Amino acid sequence: MLTLQITKDQVFTLIDQLSLNEQQEILQYLVEKTRENLDDTPDDVVIEGIRQGLKEAMSGQTIPLSQMWEGIDVE
């Protein structure tokens, strides 16, 4: 893999030199890569988490819903 040292301004300057079609292709590529990275947790890890949560729920290891968001700052 090649690593380049390039600033954000340099990237924008290079993108500005491309055609509209090329810019759209780059944007589409970035959107697709972002979507891929949003859910990169392996299925077996997700399934094990679900199993663990179900096991805890079935054995009564729960907390009241009112306490679930304590300490979490949601804006």
C-alpha positions as CSV (number, residue, x, y, z in Angstrom):
1,M,0.0,0.0,0.0
2,L,1.3,3.4,-0.9
3,T,1.0,6.2,1.6
4,L,1.0,9.8,0.5
5,Q,1.5,13.0,2.6
6,I,-1.1,15.3,1.3
7,T,-3.2,18.1,2.8
8,K,-6.9,18.5,2.6
9,D,-6.5,21.6,0.5
10,Q,-4.3,19.7,-1.9
11,V,-7.0,17.0,-2.2
12,F,-9.7,19.6,-2.9
13,T,-7.4,21.3,-5.5
14,L,-6.9,18.0,-7.3
15,I,-10.6,17.1,-7.2
16,D,-11.5,20.5,-8.6
17,Q,-9.4,19.7,-11.7
18,L,-11.5,16.6,-12.4
19,S,-14.6,16.4,-14.6
20,L,-18.0,16.4,-12.9
21,N,-18.3,12.7,-13.8
22,E,-15.0,11.9,-12.2
23,Q,-16.0,13.8,-9.1
24,Q,-19.2,11.9,-8.9
25,E,-17.3,8.6,-9.2
26,I,-15.0,9.6,-6.3
27,L,-18.0,10.6,-4.2
28,Q,-19.8,7.3,-4.9
29,Y,-16.6,5.4,-4.0
30,L,-16.3,7.2,-0.7
31,V,-19.9,6.7,0.2
32,E,-19.6,2.9,-0.5
33,K,-16.4,2.7,1.6
34,T,-18.1,4.5,4.4
35,R,-21.0,2.1,4.3
36,E,-18.6,-0.9,4.4
37,N,-16.9,0.4,7.5
38,L,-20.1,1.1,9.4
39,D,-20.8,-2.6,9.9
40,D,-17.5,-4.4,9.9
41,T,-18.2,-6.5,13.0
42,P,-18.0,-10.2,12.1
43,D,-21.3,-12.1,12.2
44,D,-20.1,-14.5,14.8
45,V,-19.3,-11.7,17.2
46,V,-22.7,-10.2,16.7
47,I,-24.5,-13.5,17.2
48,E,-22.5,-14.2,20.4
49,G,-23.5,-10.8,21.7
50,I,-27.2,-11.5,21.0
51,R,-26.9,-14.9,22.7
52,Q,-25.2,-13.3,25.7
53,G,-27.9,-10.7,25.9
54,L,-30.7,-13.2,25.6
55,K,-29.1,-15.4,28.3
56,E,-28.8,-12.4,30.7
57,A,-32.5,-11.4,30.0
58,M,-33.7,-15.0,30.6
59,S,-31.9,-15.3,33.9
60,G,-33.2,-11.9,35.1
61,Q,-29.9,-10.0,34.8
62,T,-31.6,-6.9,33.6
63,I,-31.7,-3.2,34.6
64,P,-34.7,-0.9,34.4
65,L,-35.1,0.9,31.2
66,S,-35.0,4.2,33.0
67,Q,-31.4,3.5,34.0
68,M,-30.1,2.4,30.6
69,W,-29.1,5.9,29.5
70,E,-27.8,7.2,32.8
71,G,-24.4,8.9,32.3
72,I,-24.8,9.0,28.5
73,D,-24.9,12.6,27.2
74,V,-27.2,12.5,24.1
75,E,-27.7,15.7,22.3
